[in-house]
Amino acid sequence: MSEAAVSSPEMQFSIQRIYLKDCSFETPNSPDVFRIDWQPRVDFELQILHNELQAGVYEVVVAGTVTAKLDEKIAFLAEVKQAGVFTIQNIPSDQIPVILNVVAPNVLFPYFREAVSNLTVRGSFPQLSLDPINFEALYAQRIQQQMTTGESSTTIQ
């Protein structure tokens, strides 16, 4: 038997590109909010989106909205979609959802955090540093939820 027949193709996960897909920053109650003591309530919503662009090439998007409120007034609203294009080849199909929902978001989230931080500072607010996220735990929770409800999607929302 030849050596080529025994060896299998090498598994590959690579980053083709990381980019800011979309961002928005609103301060609907400025300048009034600058006169209020800065004790905000910060809400954070996150989604992981992905789609196959071509065989073995995927776009993954970490999309989130951060809302800071002072009392009931919105101080700022930041929406960011940080994206990347990844090549995934010769990886078992049951492992691809883990890569799309855990590995790729772990690559993208530091860029997402930086974009949110920069937007808040440019909006004349104190720097907002989002805590790191355990995407593996989120994915496991989503899988557990799907098993309970019978859903079939692997997108974390």
C-alpha positions in Angstrom: 0.0 0.0 0.0 1.4 3.4 -0.9 2.0 6.1 1.7 -0.5 8.4 0.0 -3.3 5.9 0.4 -2.6 5.6 4.1 -2.4 9.3 5.0 -5.5 11.3 5.3 -5.9 15.0 4.4 -4.7 17.4 7.0 -7.4 19.2 9.1 -7.3 22.9 8.5 -8.8 25.9 10.4 -7.5 29.2 9.2 -8.5 32.9 9.3 -8.9 34.5 5.9 -10.0 37.9 7.2 -11.3 39.7 10.2 -13.4 42.8 9.7 -15.9 45.2 11.2 -19.1 44.4 9.3 -21.3 47.0 10.9 -21.4 49.4 13.9 -23.7 52.1 15.2 -23.5 54.4 18.2 -26.3 56.5 19.4 -26.6 59.0 22.3 -30.3 59.9 22.1 -30.3 61.9 25.4 -27.1 63.9 25.1 -26.1 66.3 26.3 -28.5 65.9 29.2 -27.0 62.5 30.3 -23.6 64.1 30.8 -25.1 66.0 33.8 -26.3 62.9 35.6 -24.1 61.0 38.0 -22.5 58.2 36.0 -24.1 55.1 37.6 -25.3 53.3 34.5 -27.2 50.0 34.1 -25.6 48.2 31.2 -27.5 45.6 29.2 -25.7 43.4 26.7 -27.3 41.1 24.1 -25.2 38.8 21.9 -25.7 36.6 18.9 -23.4 34.3 17.0 -24.3 34.1 13.3 -22.6 32.1 10.6 -23.1 31.0 7.0 -21.2 29.0 4.5 -19.9 31.2 1.7 -18.5 28.3 -0.4 -17.4 24.7 0.4 -15.3 24.9 3.5 -15.4 28.7 3.8 -17.6 30.3 6.4 -18.4 33.8 7.6 -18.9 34.1 11.4 -20.4 37.2 12.9 -20.4 38.2 16.6 -23.3 40.6 16.8 -24.1 42.5 19.9 -25.9 45.5 21.4 -24.8 47.3 24.5 -27.3 49.7 26.1 -26.3 52.0 29.0 -29.2 53.6 30.9 -29.2 56.2 33.6 -32.4 55.8 35.4 -34.7 55.3 32.4 -32.8 57.5 30.0 -30.6 55.8 27.4 -27.1 57.2 27.8 -25.8 55.3 24.8 -26.6 52.4 22.5 -23.8 50.6 20.7 -24.4 48.0 18.1 -21.4 46.1 16.7 -21.1 43.2 14.2 -17.5 41.9 14.2 -17.0 39.3 11.4 -14.5 36.9 10.1 -14.0 34.6 7.2 -12.6 31.2 8.1 -11.5 28.2 6.2 -12.5 24.8 7.7 -11.4 21.8 5.8 -11.1 18.1 6.5 -12.7 18.4 9.9 -15.4 15.9 10.9 -18.8 17.4 10.3 -19.9 17.0 13.9 -17.0 19.3 15.0 -17.9 22.1 12.6 -20.7 23.6 14.8 -18.2 23.8 17.7 -15.7 25.7 15.5 -18.4 28.1 14.3 -20.0 28.7 17.7 -16.9 28.5 20.0 -13.5 28.7 18.3 -14.3 31.4 15.7 -16.2 33.6 18.2 -13.2 33.3 20.6 -11.1 34.8 17.8 -13.5 37.6 17.0 -14.7 38.7 20.5 -11.5 40.6 21.4 -12.1 42.8 18.3 -15.7 43.2 19.2 -14.8 44.3 22.8 -12.3 46.8 21.4 -14.9 48.3 18.9 -17.4 48.8 21.8 -14.8 50.3 24.0 -13.6 52.7 21.3 -17.2 53.8 20.5 -18.0 54.6 24.1 -14.8 56.7 24.5 -15.4 58.5 21.3 -19.0 59.2 22.5 -17.4 61.0 25.5 -18.3 58.3 28.0 -16.1 56.3 30.4 -14.4 53.4 28.7 -16.6 50.3 28.7 -14.7 47.0 29.0 -16.9 44.0 28.4 -16.0 40.9 30.4 -14.7 37.9 28.4 -17.3 35.3 27.4 -17.1 31.6 27.7 -18.4 30.6 24.3 -18.0 26.9 25.1 -20.3 27.2 28.0 -22.8 29.2 26.0 -22.7 26.6 23.2 -23.2 23.8 25.7 -26.2 25.6 27.2 -27.7 26.2 23.8 -27.3 22.5 22.9 -29.0 21.5 26.1 -31.8 24.0 25.4 -32.3 22.5 21.9 -32.4 19.0 23.3 -35.2 20.2 25.7 -37.2 22.1 23.2 -36.5 20.1 20.1 -34.9 23.0 18.1 -32.4 22.2 15.4 -30.5 25.4 15.0 -26.9 25.7 16.2 -26.8 29.5 16.3 -26.3 30.9 19.7 -28.8 33.7 20.4 
